[in-house]
Amino acid sequence: MWKVIYIAPTQERAEKMKKLLGDNGFLCQLKAVGTRRNGKAASVEISVPVSEAEEAYEVLAEHGFHA
């Protein structure tokens, strides 16, 4: 089961966060949500397995990604 830990405002930011999480050993998936603008999703959900959610969120917070 997956848990959304962050909603990034752009695909580019979501990709940076996915790389950061992956570099720290977390499984991660992205899902575009919201209305599309210029062919791109308005927002992107970043999800990790439920068992890793708290630790993954802490890694994001340590690197300046705050909700």
Secondary structure, 3 states (H helix, E strand, C coil): CEEEEEEECCHHHHHHHHHHHHHCCCCCEEEEEEEEECCEEEEEEEEEEHHHHHHHHHHHHHCCCCC
